[in-house]
Amino acid sequence: MLDIPFPPFCAFLGSLGLLCVALVSAWCQHWRGGFSLDGGSRTFNWHPVLMVTGLVVLYGAAALVYRLPNTWSGPKLPWKLLHGGLALGAFVLTVLGLAAVFRFHNSNGTPNMYSLHSWMGLGTVLLFSCQWAAGFGTFLLPWAPAWLRQLYKPIHVFFGSTILMLSVASCVSGINEKLFFSLKNGTTQYKLLPAEAVFANTLGILILLFGVLVVGALARPSWKRPDSDSLDSRQPLLSAER
Ligand code: HEM
């Protein structure tokens, strides 16, 4: 593997994440009519923007906090707060993104939860919620015993990557579904590959690339905190003030 340090790679990933947010916003603004809160299709447009921003980009940023060399020494409290805070921000945007699509469906009499995308998406959000609650209870609150933190840490790490890949899969299936729903007439049929399809397909590939690079960065041994399995790193937030 290329021997590059984490910070420039992180800057590249940050730019890629921002590009994904910019492209999904541009797609909804330019081709899908923009944004509103009236319950119509412009309310739906918040859904892809908030899901990509929350459950992919912010979530990916939260996952990578402990790969920053600055987190390896000094007080851990600010980094734990940053990790949990970014994940909480991702959760808030996710809930708002789901509210947008449910409001759109309910205002238009469209049934809820019929598609593979919706089942996978909601399953991902439920897993993410459990992950956040279990992480909060185990690593943040003082009463979880050390053996429980030790037992749970590899599970938390495994589901961290799994949830990100499920989020990416949900986004890709959602983009695909939206293109099939929207591009059906005349010269804009999906199979004729109009400009919107090229744009949104590219967005899907970039989201996939972002997810793969984050999971790759998480798995790379030389970017892991050297003492990541030490007892110290398993201390609860409220007693790890060093
Ligand atoms: C992590 C990301 C995502 C999650 C967790 C997610 C989750 C969901 C859920 C639970 C629904 C069902 C809402 C209902 O039944 O009322 C839904 C609907 C929908 N989503 Fe997403 N979504 C995600 C990203 C996207 C993206 C990026 C798009 C791109 C446009 C998209 C397009 C759609 C569409 C078209 C629907 C309506 C049709 C349907 O119910 O399948 N989603 N999404």
Residues whose N, C-alpha, C, O or C-beta is under 5 A from the ligand:
A	BS01	HEM	P48 M51 L55 V101 F102 H105 P111 N112 M113 Y114 S115 H117 S118 G121 L122 T124 S167 S170 C171 G174 I175 E177 K178
